[in-house]
Amino acid sequence: MYLCLGRDVMVNAREIVGIFDLDTSTVGKITRDYIYNAEKENCTVNVSAELPKSFVVCRSDSLRDRRVFISPLATSTLSKRKEMGSFS
């Protein structure tokens, strides 16, 4: 099953490690540092030019490979889509 993160960006739901709210999770320094380091390592993908509301951490087959998707969709929307098996 694939999850649409906004626009035409889809990820395999099995690769999702977590879905996080940007407003609440970036209050902590550790999370801000994590996103900053992911950006430095070119691991982030901005899904849209709209105001970001969440970020989704994904891993690939190789445990060292990761992607952090910055999405304009709320965590509740993404979570519901994942639970319902929605493809859009």
CNS distance restraints for C-alpha pairs under 8 A (distance, minus, plus):
assign (resid   1 and name CA) (resid  12 and name CA) 6.06 0.50 0.50
assign (resid   1 and name CA) (resid  13 and name CA) 5.80 0.50 0.50
assign (resid   1 and name CA) (resid  14 and name CA) 7.72 0.50 0.50
assign (resid   1 and name CA) (resid  85 and name CA) 6.79 0.50 0.50
assign (resid   1 and name CA) (resid  87 and name CA) 7.55 0.50 0.50
assign (resid   2 and name CA) (resid  10 and name CA) 6.03 0.50 0.50
assign (resid   2 and name CA) (resid  11 and name CA) 5.35 0.50 0.50
assign (resid   2 and name CA) (resid  12 and name CA) 4.44 0.50 0.50
assign (resid   2 and name CA) (resid  13 and name CA) 5.25 0.50 0.50
assign (resid   2 and name CA) (resid  85 and name CA) 7.89 0.50 0.50
assign (resid   2 and name CA) (resid  86 and name CA) 7.93 0.50 0.50
assign (resid   2 and name CA) (resid  87 and name CA) 6.06 0.50 0.50
assign (resid   3 and name CA) (resid  10 and name CA) 5.35 0.50 0.50
assign (resid   3 and name CA) (resid  11 and name CA) 5.39 0.50 0.50
assign (resid   3 and name CA) (resid  12 and name CA) 6.32 0.50 0.50
assign (resid   3 and name CA) (resid  13 and name CA) 5.83 0.50 0.50
assign (resid   3 and name CA) (resid  78 and name CA) 7.81 0.50 0.50
assign (resid   3 and name CA) (resid  81 and name CA) 6.96 0.50 0.50
assign (resid   3 and name CA) (resid  82 and name CA) 6.28 0.50 0.50
assign (resid   3 and name CA) (resid  85 and name CA) 7.72 0.50 0.50
assign (resid   3 and name CA) (resid  86 and name CA) 6.88 0.50 0.50
assign (resid   3 and name CA) (resid  87 and name CA) 5.69 0.50 0.50
assign (resid   3 and name CA) (resid  88 and name CA) 7.00 0.50 0.50
assign (resid   4 and name CA) (resid   8 and name CA) 6.99 0.50 0.50
assign (resid   4 and name CA) (resid   9 and name CA) 5.79 0.50 0.50
assign (resid   4 and name CA) (resid  10 and name CA) 4.37 0.50 0.50
assign (resid   4 and name CA) (resid  11 and name CA) 6.66 0.50 0.50
assign (resid   4 and name CA) (resid  78 and name CA) 7.98 0.50 0.50
assign (resid   4 and name CA) (resid  87 and name CA) 6.12 0.50 0.50
assign (resid   4 and name CA) (resid  88 and name CA) 5.24 0.50 0.50
assign (resid   5 and name CA) (resid   9 and name CA) 5.65 0.50 0.50
assign (resid   5 and name CA) (resid  10 and name CA) 5.96 0.50 0.50
assign (resid   5 and name CA) (resid  11 and name CA) 7.53 0.50 0.50
assign (resid   5 and name CA) (resid  47 and name CA) 7.11 0.50 0.50
assign (resid   5 and name CA) (resid  69 and name CA) 7.97 0.50 0.50
assign (resid   5 and name CA) (resid  71 and name CA) 6.05 0.50 0.50
assign (resid   5 and name CA) (resid  72 and name CA) 7.97 0.50 0.50
assign (resid   5 and name CA) (resid  73 and name CA) 6.97 0.50 0.50
assign (resid   5 and name CA) (resid  78 and name CA) 7.05 0.50 0.50
assign (resid   6 and name CA) (resid  10 and name CA) 7.80 0.50 0.50
assign (resid   6 and name CA) (resid  47 and name CA) 6.26 0.50 0.50
assign (resid   6 and name CA) (resid  48 and name CA) 7.19 0.50 0.50
assign (resid   6 and name CA) (resid  71 and name CA) 6.48 0.50 0.50
assign (resid   6 and name CA) (resid  72 and name CA) 6.81 0.50 0.50
assign (resid   6 and name CA) (resid  73 and name CA) 6.70 0.50 0.50
assign (resid   7 and name CA) (resid  47 and name CA) 6.79 0.50 0.50
assign (resid   7 and name CA) (resid  48 and name CA) 6.89 0.50 0.50
assign (resid   9 and name CA) (resid  47 and name CA) 6.59 0.50 0.50
assign (resid  11 and name CA) (resid  15 and name CA) 7.37 0.50 0.50
assign (resid  11 and name CA) (resid  16 and name CA) 7.84 0.50 0.50
assign (resid  12 and name CA) (resid  16 and name CA) 7.21 0.50 0.50
assign (resid  13 and name CA) (resid  82 and name CA) 7.14 0.50 0.50
assign (resid  15 and name CA) (resid  58 and name CA) 5.17 0.50 0.50
assign (resid  15 and name CA) (resid  59 and name CA) 5.20 0.50 0.50
assign (resid  15 and name CA) (resid  60 and name CA) 6.03 0.50 0.50
assign (resid  16 and name CA) (resid  56 and name CA) 7.03 0.50 0.50
assign (resid  16 and name CA) (resid  57 and name CA) 6.02 0.50 0.50
assign (resid  16 and name CA) (resid  58 and name CA) 4.38 0.50 0.50
assign (resid  16 and name CA) (resid  59 and name CA) 6.55 0.50 0.50
assign (resid  17 and name CA) (resid  56 and name CA) 7.57 0.50 0.50
assign (resid  17 and name CA) (resid  57 and name CA) 5.43 0.50 0.50
assign (resid  17 and name CA) (resid  58 and name CA) 5.28 0.50 0.50
assign (resid  17 and name CA) (resid  59 and name CA) 6.76 0.50 0.50
assign (resid  18 and name CA) (resid  56 and name CA) 5.82 0.50 0.50
assign (resid  18 and name CA) (resid  57 and name CA) 5.40 0.50 0.50
assign (resid  18 and name CA) (resid  58 and name CA) 7.26 0.50 0.50
assign (resid  19 and name CA) (resid  54 and name CA) 7.08 0.50 0.50
assign (resid  19 and name CA) (resid  55 and name CA) 6.03 0.50 0.50
assign (resid  19 and name CA) (resid  56 and name CA) 4.55 0.50 0.50
assign (resid  19 and name CA) (resid  57 and name CA) 6.58 0.50 0.50
assign (resid  19 and name CA) (resid  75 and name CA) 6.32 0.50 0.50
assign (resid  19 and name CA) (resid  78 and name CA) 7.67 0.50 0.50
assign (resid  19 and name CA) (resid  79 and name CA) 7.52 0.50 0.50
assign (resid  20 and name CA) (resid  25 and name CA) 6.63 0.50 0.50
assign (resid  20 and name CA) (resid  54 and name CA) 5.50 0.50 0.50
assign (resid  20 and name CA) (resid  55 and name CA) 5.35 0.50 0.50
assign (resid  20 and name CA) (resid  56 and name CA) 6.25 0.50 0.50
assign (resid  20 and name CA) (resid  75 and name CA) 6.32 0.50 0.50
assign (resid  21 and name CA) (resid  25 and name CA) 5.81 0.50 0.50
assign (resid  21 and name CA) (resid  53 and name CA) 6.23 0.50 0.50
assign (resid  21 and name CA) (resid  54 and name CA) 4.47 0.50 0.50
assign (resid  21 and name CA) (resid  55 and name CA) 6.57 0.50 0.50
assign (resid  21 and name CA) (resid  74 and name CA) 7.14 0.50 0.50
assign (resid  21 and name CA) (resid  75 and name CA) 5.80 0.50 0.50
assign (resid  22 and name CA) (resid  26 and name CA) 5.66 0.50 0.50
assign (resid  22 and name CA) (resid  52 and name CA) 7.44 0.50 0.50
assign (resid  22 and name CA) (resid  53 and name CA) 5.50 0.50 0.50
assign (resid  22 and name CA) (resid  54 and name CA) 4.82 0.50 0.50
assign (resid  22 and name CA) (resid  55 and name CA) 6.51 0.50 0.50
assign (resid  23 and name CA) (resid  27 and name CA) 7.17 0.50 0.50
assign (resid  23 and name CA) (resid  53 and name CA) 7.10 0.50 0.50
assign (resid  23 and name CA) (resid  54 and name CA) 7.90 0.50 0.50
assign (resid  25 and name CA) (resid  31 and name CA) 6.52 0.50 0.50
assign (resid  26 and name CA) (resid  31 and name CA) 5.47 0.50 0.50
assign (resid  26 and name CA) (resid  32 and name CA) 5.30 0.50 0.50
assign (resid  27 and name CA) (resid  31 and name CA) 7.63 0.50 0.50
assign (resid  27 and name CA) (resid  32 and name CA) 7.47 0.50 0.50
assign (resid  28 and name CA) (resid  32 and name CA) 6.51 0.50 0.50
assign (resid  29 and name CA) (resid  33 and name CA) 6.02 0.50 0.50
assign (resid  30 and name CA) (resid  34 and name CA) 6.12 0.50 0.50
assign (resid  31 and name CA) (resid  35 and name CA) 6.30 0.50 0.50
assign (resid  32 and name CA) (resid  36 and name CA) 6.08 0.50 0.50
assign (resid  33 and name CA) (resid  37 and name CA) 5.99 0.50 0.50
assign (resid  34 and name CA) (resid  38 and name CA) 6.15 0.50 0.50
assign (resid  35 and name CA) (resid  39 and name CA) 6.18 0.50 0.50
assign (resid  35 and name CA) (resid  68 and name CA) 7.80 0.50 0.50
assign (resid  36 and name CA) (resid  40 and name CA) 6.30 0.50 0.50
assign (resid  37 and name CA) (resid  41 and name CA) 6.17 0.50 0.50
assign (resid  38 and name CA) (resid  42 and name CA) 6.20 0.50 0.50
assign (resid  38 and name CA) (resid  43 and name CA) 5.04 0.50 0.50
assign (resid  38 and name CA) (resid  44 and name CA) 5.98 0.50 0.50
assign (resid  38 and name CA) (resid  67 and name CA) 7.93 0.50 0.50
assign (resid  38 and name CA) (resid  68 and name CA) 7.10 0.50 0.50
assign (resid  39 and name CA) (resid  43 and name CA) 5.83 0.50 0.50
assign (resid  39 and name CA) (resid  44 and name CA) 5.41 0.50 0.50
assign (resid  43 and name CA) (resid  66 and name CA) 6.49 0.50 0.50
assign (resid  43 and name CA) (resid  67 and name CA) 4.93 0.50 0.50
assign (resid  43 and name CA) (resid  68 and name CA) 6.02 0.50 0.50
assign (resid  44 and name CA) (resid  67 and name CA) 5.75 0.50 0.50
assign (resid  44 and name CA) (resid  68 and name CA) 4.59 0.50 0.50
assign (resid  44 and name CA) (resid  69 and name CA) 5.70 0.50 0.50
assign (resid  44 and name CA) (resid  70 and name CA) 7.13 0.50 0.50
assign (resid  45 and name CA) (resid  67 and name CA) 7.17 0.50 0.50
assign (resid  45 and name CA) (resid  68 and name CA) 6.19 0.50 0.50
assign (resid  45 and name CA) (resid  69 and name CA) 4.77 0.50 0.50
assign (resid  45 and name CA) (resid  70 and name CA) 6.09 0.50 0.50
assign (resid  46 and name CA) (resid  69 and name CA) 5.94 0.50 0.50
assign (resid  46 and name CA) (resid  70 and name CA) 4.79 0.50 0.50
assign (resid  46 and name CA) (resid  71 and name CA) 6.64 0.50 0.50
assign (resid  47 and name CA) (resid  69 and name CA) 6.59 0.50 0.50
assign (resid  47 and name CA) (resid  70 and name CA) 5.83 0.50 0.50
assign (resid  47 and name CA) (resid  71 and name CA) 5.36 0.50 0.50
assign (resid  47 and name CA) (resid  72 and name CA) 7.29 0.50 0.50
assign (resid  48 and name CA) (resid  52 and name CA) 7.82 0.50 0.50
assign (resid  48 and name CA) (resid  70 and name CA) 7.85 0.50 0.50
assign (resid  48 and name CA) (resid  71 and name CA) 6.68 0.50 0.50
assign (resid  48 and name CA) (resid  72 and name CA) 6.53 0.50 0.50
assign (resid  50 and name CA) (resid  72 and name CA) 6.00 0.50 0.50
assign (resid  51 and name CA) (resid  72 and name CA) 5.82 0.50 0.50
assign (resid  52 and name CA) (resid  70 and name CA) 6.26 0.50 0.50
assign (resid  52 and name CA) (resid  71 and name CA) 5.38 0.50 0.50
assign (resid  52 and name CA) (resid  72 and name CA) 4.26 0.50 0.50
assign (resid  52 and name CA) (resid  73 and name CA) 7.26 0.50 0.50
assign (resid  53 and name CA) (resid  70 and name CA) 7.74 0.50 0.50
assign (resid  53 and name CA) (resid  71 and name CA) 6.15 0.50 0.50
assign (resid  53 and name CA) (resid  72 and name CA) 5.01 0.50 0.50
assign (resid  53 and name CA) (resid  73 and name CA) 5.81 0.50 0.50
assign (resid  53 and name CA) (resid  74 and name CA) 5.42 0.50 0.50
assign (resid  53 and name CA) (resid  75 and name CA) 7.49 0.50 0.50
assign (resid  54 and name CA) (resid  70 and name CA) 6.09 0.50 0.50
assign (resid  54 and name CA) (resid  71 and name CA) 5.31 0.50 0.50
assign (resid  54 and name CA) (resid  72 and name CA) 6.52 0.50 0.50
assign (resid  54 and name CA) (resid  73 and name CA) 6.43 0.50 0.50
assign (resid  54 and name CA) (resid  74 and name CA) 5.86 0.50 0.50
assign (resid  54 and name CA) (resid  75 and name CA) 5.92 0.50 0.50
assign (resid  55 and name CA) (resid  68 and name CA) 6.50 0.50 0.50
assign (resid  55 and name CA) (resid  69 and name CA) 5.39 0.50 0.50
assign (resid  55 and name CA) (resid  70 and name CA) 4.48 0.50 0.50
assign (resid  55 and name CA) (resid  71 and name CA) 5.71 0.50 0.50
assign (resid  56 and name CA) (resid  68 and name CA) 5.58 0.50 0.50
assign (resid  56 and name CA) (resid  69 and name CA) 5.05 0.50 0.50
assign (resid  56 and name CA) (resid  70 and name CA) 6.63 0.50 0.50
assign (resid  56 and name CA) (resid  71 and name CA) 7.52 0.50 0.50
assign (resid  57 and name CA) (resid  66 and name CA) 7.20 0.50 0.50
assign (resid  57 and name CA) (resid  67 and name CA) 5.96 0.50 0.50
assign (resid  57 and name CA) (resid  68 and name CA) 4.60 0.50 0.50
assign (resid  57 and name CA) (resid  69 and name CA) 6.51 0.50 0.50
assign (resid  58 and name CA) (resid  66 and name CA) 5.62 0.50 0.50
assign (resid  58 and name CA) (resid  67 and name CA) 5.19 0.50 0.50
assign (resid  58 and name CA) (resid  68 and name CA) 6.27 0.50 0.50
assign (resid  58 and name CA) (resid  69 and name CA) 7.88 0.50 0.50
assign (resid  59 and name CA) (resid  63 and name CA) 6.37 0.50 0.50
assign (resid  59 and name CA) (resid  64 and name CA) 7.75 0.50 0.50
assign (resid  59 and name CA) (resid  65 and name CA) 5.94 0.50 0.50
assign (resid  59 and name CA) (resid  66 and name CA) 4.41 0.50 0.50
assign (resid  59 and name CA) (resid  67 and name CA) 6.33 0.50 0.50
assign (resid  60 and name CA) (resid  64 and name CA) 8.00 0.50 0.50
assign (resid  60 and name CA) (resid  65 and name CA) 5.72 0.50 0.50
assign (resid  60 and name CA) (resid  66 and name CA) 6.22 0.50 0.50
assign (resid  61 and name CA) (resid  65 and name CA) 7.59 0.50 0.50
assign (resid  73 and name CA) (resid  77 and name CA) 6.45 0.50 0.50
assign (resid  73 and name CA) (resid  78 and name CA) 6.78 0.50 0.50
assign (resid  74 and name CA) (resid  78 and name CA) 6.47 0.50 0.50
assign (resid  75 and name CA) (resid  79 and name CA) 5.95 0.50 0.50
assign (resid  76 and name CA) (resid  80 and name CA) 6.08 0.50 0.50
assign (resid  77 and name CA) (resid  81 and name CA) 6.21 0.50 0.50
assign (resid  78 and name CA) (resid  82 and name CA) 6.18 0.50 0.50
assign (resid  79 and name CA) (resid  83 and name CA) 6.15 0.50 0.50
assign (resid  80 and name CA) (resid  84 and name CA) 5.96 0.50 0.50
assign (resid  81 and name CA) (resid  85 and name CA) 5.85 0.50 0.50
assign (resid  81 and name CA) (resid  86 and name CA) 4.84 0.50 0.50
assign (resid  81 and name CA) (resid  87 and name CA) 7.44 0.50 0.50
assign (resid  81 and name CA) (resid  88 and name CA) 7.70 0.50 0.50
assign (resid  82 and name CA) (resid  86 and name CA) 6.41 0.50 0.50
